[in-house]
Amino acid sequence: MRRILLLLVASVAVAVPAALAKSFPETIPLPNGWLPEGIAIKGNTFYAGSRANGAIYRGDLRTGEGSVFIQGEAGRVATGLKVAHGFLFVSGAGTGKAFVFDLKSGNLVHEYQLATGAGPTFINDVTVTKDAAYFTDSNRPVIYKIALGKKHEPALTHETIPLTGDYEHVAGLNLNGIAATPNGKTLLAVQTATGTLFTIDPATGVTKAIDTGGVVFMNGDGILLQGKTLYVVQNRLNKIAVVELREKLTQGTVERYITDSDFDVPTTIARKGKWLYAVNARFTTPPTPTTEYAVVQVER
């Protein structure tokens, strides 16, 4: 009997890894015609927004299954996403808006008109600290701040913070991906048109270019800060630069690039354990209602 039990245990030990190998698929399909750009992760759940109508898809990283979580609306757009404090923060691209949804119910908590007045705007990405949410505008030399209360509830108003210092506004897409240090005292961002990385003082808007030894990150899009490592998505180049920061974030060195045959113009990334998940926006593919889109898993 003891020998039989040992054989049973051994068979189970072999079967478990085989079962686990089938979980956390390397590519996760999104609905056809979805037009994704932003991705956010909480636990094993991911969220991907739609540029078509601002809808939000919610899926399971372990199984790859999912469904539409928040229905879209005409005139709404979703680009950068962040999950924090029980909310989903969404950038509204050319609408000049930002949206905050309750993460449990999917109900809209508040809609903000960040950009006002004449002129183009593109609310591109968002990062969230314990005190505030900060949004980039790729068409204006500013960032927008939505303060958070004692229970992290978002304020009903917002603040526009002009950018000064090393940052220079140029033709094309400007500030894009944005991230924050754990204490929230420093923001980091990439300028798409020049490939320059910046630190931003969220209290003053003063920017400083990060010295990367002459290396620039053209087509820089979403970024992710993990410790002193900054991941920079270079969308149309189909790669993610891995930058090691030092000297109080004033300098950085490119250690390597992450590429994958499944990349098709990835835009933003989010982290789960040892993996990064990038969403393929497929900007070089003419969009149709049947165009396929996916989230791609790579080791970080």
RODO-2510 file (C-alpha; in nm, 4 decimals, decimal comma):
residues 300
     n   res          X          Y          Z
     1     m     0,0000     0,0000     0,0000
     2     r     0,2847     0,2411     0,0854
     3     r     0,4380     0,1804    -0,2564
     4     i     0,1042     0,2480    -0,4255
     5     l     0,0677     0,5760    -0,2344
     6     l     0,4169     0,6839    -0,3296
     7     l     0,3422     0,6134    -0,6936
     8     l     0,0222     0,8167    -0,6681
     9     v     0,2108     1,1079    -0,5121
    10     a     0,4744     1,0909    -0,7806
    11     s     0,2112     1,0922    -1,0538
    12     v     0,0458     1,3983    -0,8993
    13     a     0,3829     1,5767    -0,8735
    14     v     0,4368     1,5209    -1,2443
    15     a     0,0813     1,6175    -1,3414
    16     v     0,0760     1,9530    -1,1584
    17     p     0,3558     2,1216    -1,3568
    18     a     0,1990     1,9953    -1,6789
    19     a    -0,1305     2,1564    -1,5821
    20     l     0,0374     2,4811    -1,4799
    21     a     0,2210     2,4938    -1,8104
    22     k    -0,1126     2,5460    -1,9839
    23     s    -0,1986     2,8506    -1,7758
    24     f    -0,0854     3,2110    -1,8299
    25     p    -0,0877     3,1933    -2,2127
    26     e     0,1805     3,3828    -2,4029
    27     t    -0,0781     3,5640    -2,6160
    28     i    -0,4280     3,6612    -2,5100
    29     p    -0,6773     3,7592    -2,7792
    30     l    -0,8870     4,0717    -2,7484
    31     p    -1,2171     4,1167    -2,9330
    32     n    -1,1820     4,1694    -3,3065
    33     g    -1,1833     4,5370    -3,4003
    34     w    -1,1054     4,6396    -3,0410
    35     l    -0,8414     4,9060    -3,1224
    36     p    -0,6528     4,8721    -2,7913
    37     e    -0,3761     5,0911    -2,6550
    38     g    -0,3723     5,0884    -2,2738
    39     i    -0,3382     4,7992    -2,0302
    40     a    -0,3509     4,7726    -1,6509
    41     i    -0,3210     4,4732    -1,4181
    42     k    -0,4435     4,3903    -1,0692
    43     g    -0,3721     4,0391    -0,9462
    44     n    -0,4468     3,8001    -1,2311
    45     t    -0,6936     4,0403    -1,3899
    46     f    -0,6027     4,2702    -1,6765
    47     y    -0,7911     4,5614    -1,8290
    48     a    -0,7526     4,6851    -2,1873
    49     g    -0,9151     4,9986    -2,3231
    50     s    -1,0566     5,0651    -2,6689
    51     r    -0,9753     5,3659    -2,8842
    52     a    -1,2942     5,3002    -3,0792
    53     n    -1,5443     5,3945    -2,8090
    54     g    -1,3720     5,3937    -2,4694
    55     a    -1,4927     5,0470    -2,3730
    56     i    -1,2891     4,8471    -2,1197
    57     y    -1,2205     4,4747    -2,1593
    58     r    -1,1470     4,2668    -1,8490
    59     g    -0,9619     3,9382    -1,8773
    60     d    -0,7883     3,6674    -1,6762
    61     l    -0,4117     3,6358    -1,7265
    62     r    -0,4207     3,2753    -1,6069
    63     t    -0,6848     3,1493    -1,8489
    64     g    -0,6830     3,4108    -2,1222
    65     e    -1,0593     3,4391    -2,0995
    66     g    -1,2482     3,7651    -2,0573
    67     s    -1,5353     3,9893    -2,1600
    68     v    -1,6332     4,3541    -2,1933
    69     f    -1,6365     4,5077    -1,8451
    70     i    -1,7375     4,8652    -1,9256
    71     q    -1,9439     4,9342    -2,2347
    72     g    -1,8244     5,1992    -2,4750
    73     e    -2,0033     5,5167    -2,5728
    74     a    -1,9981     5,7264    -2,8886
    75     g    -1,7355     5,9995    -2,8581
    76     r    -1,5438     5,8292    -2,5787
    77     v    -1,1838     5,7045    -2,6148
    78     a    -0,9550     5,5042    -2,3831
    79     t    -0,5760     5,5147    -2,4095
    80     g    -0,3552     5,4903    -2,0980
    81     l    -0,4990     5,3012    -1,7986
    82     k    -0,4000     5,2575    -1,4333
    83     v    -0,5582     5,0565    -1,1535
    84     a    -0,5127     5,2041    -0,8045
    85     h    -0,7012     5,2430    -0,4781
    86     g    -1,0054     5,0542    -0,6039
    87     f    -1,0441     5,2735    -0,9136
    88     l    -0,9628     5,2502    -1,2821
    89     f    -0,8128     5,5730    -1,4178
    90     v    -0,8499     5,6211    -1,7941
    91     s    -0,6946     5,8721    -2,0355
    92     g    -0,9281     6,0078    -2,2995
    93     a    -0,6928     6,0925    -2,5890
    94     g    -0,8257     6,3578    -2,8269
    95     t    -1,1399     6,4162    -2,6215
    96     g    -0,9243     6,6060    -2,3700
    97     k    -1,0945     6,4059    -2,0971
    98     a    -1,0099     6,1646    -1,8181
    99     f    -1,2416     5,9089    -1,6633
   100     v    -1,2426     5,7358    -1,3256
   101     f    -1,4405     5,4140    -1,2812
   102     d    -1,5188     5,2042    -0,9742
   103     l    -1,3140     4,8871    -1,0122
   104     k    -1,5778     4,6591    -0,8600
   105     s    -1,8940     4,7810    -1,0281
   106     g    -1,7523     4,9431    -1,3396
   107     n    -1,9638     5,2502    -1,2687
   108     l    -1,8335     5,5884    -1,3784
   109     v    -1,7214     5,7823    -1,0699
   110     h    -1,6304     6,1053    -1,2458
   111     e    -1,5535     6,2466    -1,5880
   112     y    -1,3044     6,5329    -1,6201
   113     q    -1,2536     6,7814    -1,8999
   114     l    -0,8797     6,8227    -1,8510
   115     a    -0,7922     7,0199    -2,1634
   116     t    -0,9888     7,3360    -2,2295
   117     g    -0,9704     7,6155    -2,4849
   118     a    -0,8723     7,6025    -2,8495
   119     g    -0,5981     7,3846    -2,9904
   120     p    -0,5301     7,0131    -3,0193
   121     t    -0,5029     6,7872    -2,7170
   122     f    -0,4244     6,4205    -2,6605
   123     i    -0,4571     6,2887    -2,3055
   124     n    -0,2246     5,9956    -2,3524
   125     d    -0,1240     5,8210    -2,0305
   126     v    -0,1730     5,8273    -1,6544
   127     t     0,0138     5,7336    -1,3384
   128     v    -0,1264     5,7239    -0,9854
   129     t     0,0430     5,7891    -0,6509
   130     k    -0,1049     5,7777    -0,3018
   131     d    -0,1966     6,1468    -0,3328
   132     a    -0,2858     6,2102    -0,6957
   133     a    -0,3332     6,0913    -1,0523
   134     y    -0,1206     6,2590    -1,3222
   135     f    -0,2027     6,2624    -1,6934
   136     t     0,0159     6,3537    -1,9910
   137     d    -0,0996     6,5594    -2,2884
   138     s     0,0983     6,4741    -2,6007
   139     n    -0,0107     6,7962    -2,7699
   140     r     0,0375     7,0468    -2,4870
   141     p     0,3390     7,1278    -2,2611
   142     v     0,1532     7,0423    -1,9418
   143     i     0,0533     6,7588    -1,7140
   144     y    -0,2795     6,7383    -1,5346
   145     k    -0,3267     6,6482    -1,1699
   146     i    -0,6346     6,5040    -0,9992
   147     a    -0,5802     6,5092    -0,6226
   148     l    -0,6864     6,2125    -0,4097
   149     g    -0,8444     6,2463    -0,0664
   150     k    -0,7648     6,0711     0,2618
   151     k    -0,9455     5,7590     0,1418
   152     h    -0,7986     5,8037    -0,2076
   153     e    -1,1253     5,9366    -0,3414
   154     p    -1,0612     6,1520    -0,6515
   155     a    -1,1301     6,5225    -0,6252
   156     l    -1,4009     6,6721    -0,8424
   157     t    -1,1620     6,9268    -0,9915
   158     h    -0,8201     6,9096    -1,1513
   159     e    -0,5045     7,1199    -1,1777
   160     t    -0,3041     7,2012    -1,4916
   161     i     0,0722     7,2068    -1,4312
   162     p     0,2889     7,3798    -1,6996
   163     l     0,6166     7,2047    -1,7809
   164     t     0,9408     7,4012    -1,7449
   165     g     1,3121     7,3184    -1,7334
   166     d     1,4761     7,0922    -1,9915
   167     y     1,1545     6,9942    -2,1675
   168     e     1,1014     7,1551    -2,5084
   169     h     0,7708     7,1204    -2,6884
   170     v     0,8171     7,0084    -3,0507
   171     a     0,6075     6,9121    -3,3512
   172     g     0,4482     6,5692    -3,3322
   173     l     0,3695     6,3640    -3,0237
   174     n     0,5330     6,4944    -2,7086
   175     l     0,4995     6,3541    -2,3561
   176     n     0,3504     6,0082    -2,3692
   177     g     0,4103     5,7340    -2,1112
   178     i     0,4369     5,8399    -1,7479
   179     a     0,5356     5,6666    -1,4233
   180     a     0,5966     5,7668    -1,0618
   181     t     0,8492     5,6742    -0,7955
   182     p     0,7022     5,4856    -0,4964
   183     n     0,6974     5,7980    -0,2785
   184     g     0,5265     5,9982    -0,5531
   185     k     0,7790     6,2812    -0,5351
   186     t     0,9191     6,2279    -0,8845
   187     l     0,7482     6,1486    -1,2118
   188     l     0,9182     6,0044    -1,5188
   189     a     0,8012     6,0426    -1,8773
   190     v     0,9131     5,9824    -2,2347
   191     q     0,8775     6,2280    -2,5226
   192     t     0,7756     6,0313    -2,8299
   193     a     0,9012     6,2698    -3,0975
   194     t     1,2527     6,3106    -2,9544
   195     g     1,2943     5,9849    -2,7617
   196     t     1,4070     6,1777    -2,4523
   197     l     1,3378     6,0629    -2,0966
   198     f     1,2540     6,3213    -1,8324
   199     t     1,2011     6,3462    -1,4613
   200     i     0,9235     6,5824    -1,3535
   201     d     0,8717     6,7468    -1,0182
   202     p     0,4947     6,7092    -0,9736
   203     a     0,4828     7,0032    -0,7348
   204     t     0,6388     7,2544    -0,9754
   205     g     0,6411     7,1037    -1,3256
   206     v     1,0193     7,1435    -1,3489
   207     t     1,1664     6,8816    -1,5823
   208     k     1,5165     6,7402    -1,6157
   209     a     1,6382     6,5308    -1,9068
   210     i     1,7793     6,1948    -1,7988
   211     d     2,1328     6,1447    -1,9303
   212     t     2,1304     5,8146    -2,1198
   213     g     2,4676     5,8589    -2,2887
   214     g     2,3209     5,9775    -2,6154
   215     v     2,0729     5,6912    -2,6507
   216     v     1,7211     5,8048    -2,7340
   217     f     1,3943     5,6123    -2,7365
   218     m     1,2230     5,7050    -3,0587
   219     n     0,8564     5,6069    -3,0740
   220     g     0,8641     5,5919    -2,6948
   221     d     0,5197     5,5050    -2,5633
   222     g     0,4182     5,3392    -2,2371
   223     i     0,6738     5,3142    -1,9570
   224     l     0,6979     5,1103    -1,6381
   225     l     0,9231     5,1779    -1,3379
   226     q     1,0254     4,8807    -1,1262
   227     g     1,2789     4,9747    -0,8610
   228     k     1,5617     5,1450    -1,0512
   229     t     1,4693     4,9714    -1,3773
   230     l     1,2667     5,1628    -1,6328
   231     y     1,0977     4,9760    -1,9170
   232     v     1,0281     5,1921    -2,2237
   233     v     0,8022     5,0635    -2,5012
   234     q     0,9135     5,1735    -2,8478
   235     n     0,5934     5,1003    -3,0331
   236     r     0,6648     5,0978    -3,4072
   237     l     1,0127     4,9553    -3,3422
   238     n     0,8509     4,6529    -3,1750
   239     k     1,0786     4,6498    -2,8739
   240     i     1,0992     4,7417    -2,5063
   241     a     1,4149     4,9138    -2,3824
   242     v     1,5364     4,8127    -2,0358
   243     v     1,7057     5,1124    -1,8742
   244     e     1,8941     5,0963    -1,5442
   245     l     1,8683     5,4304    -1,3646
   246     r     2,1217     5,5712    -1,1185
   247     e     2,2435     5,8933    -0,9576
   248     k     1,9012     5,9807    -0,8195
   249     l     1,7374     5,9110    -1,1562
   250     t     1,9530     6,1663    -1,3385
   251     q     2,1378     5,9044    -1,5461
   252     g     2,0455     5,5816    -1,7166
   253     t     2,2045     5,3013    -1,9167
   254     v     2,0286     5,0743    -2,1642
   255     e     2,1011     4,7211    -2,0480
   256     r     1,9113     4,5360    -2,3209
   257     y     1,6041     4,5308    -2,5419
   258     i     1,3098     4,2940    -2,5146
   259     t     1,1685     4,1774    -2,8471
   260     d     0,9156     3,9128    -2,9399
   261     s     0,7886     3,7723    -3,2682
   262     d     0,4324     3,8366    -3,1486
   263     f     0,4872     4,2110    -3,1073
   264     d     0,2841     4,4153    -3,3544
   265     v     0,3267     4,7795    -3,2509
   266     p     0,2973     4,7347    -2,8735
   267     t     0,2014     5,0539    -2,6946
   268     t     0,1769     5,0084    -2,3179
   269     i     0,2850     4,7497    -2,0646
   270     a     0,1918     4,6249    -1,7199
   271     r     0,3674     4,3811    -1,4878
   272     k     0,2687     4,0506    -1,3313
   273     g     0,5505     3,8781    -1,1425
   274     k     0,8360     3,7964    -1,3779
   275     w     0,6314     3,8873    -1,6834
   276     l     0,5444     4,2005    -1,8719
   277     y     0,2221     4,2188    -2,0683
   278     a     0,2198     4,4416    -2,3761
   279     v    -0,0889     4,5312    -2,5764
   280     n    -0,0563     4,5286    -2,9550
   281     a    -0,2133     4,8424    -3,1021
   282     r    -0,1216     4,7431    -3,4608
   283     f    -0,0999     5,1035    -3,5798
   284     t     0,0482     4,9889    -3,9139
   285     t    -0,2498     4,7633    -3,9881
   286     p    -0,5640     4,9241    -4,1338
   287     p    -0,8353     4,8704    -3,8720
   288     t    -1,1519     4,6839    -3,9641
   289     p    -1,4278     4,5256    -3,7530
   290     t    -1,2526     4,1904    -3,7988
   291     t    -0,8937     4,3021    -3,7306
   292     e    -0,7405     4,0831    -3,4605
   293     y    -0,5687     4,2249    -3,1529
   294     a    -0,3858     4,0624    -2,8630
   295     v    -0,1967     4,1067    -2,5389
   296     v     0,1553     3,9589    -2,5481
   297     q     0,3422     3,8125    -2,2500
   298     v     0,7234     3,8460    -2,2306
   299     e     0,9748     3,7853    -1,9528
   300     r     1,1026     4,1057    -1,8010
***
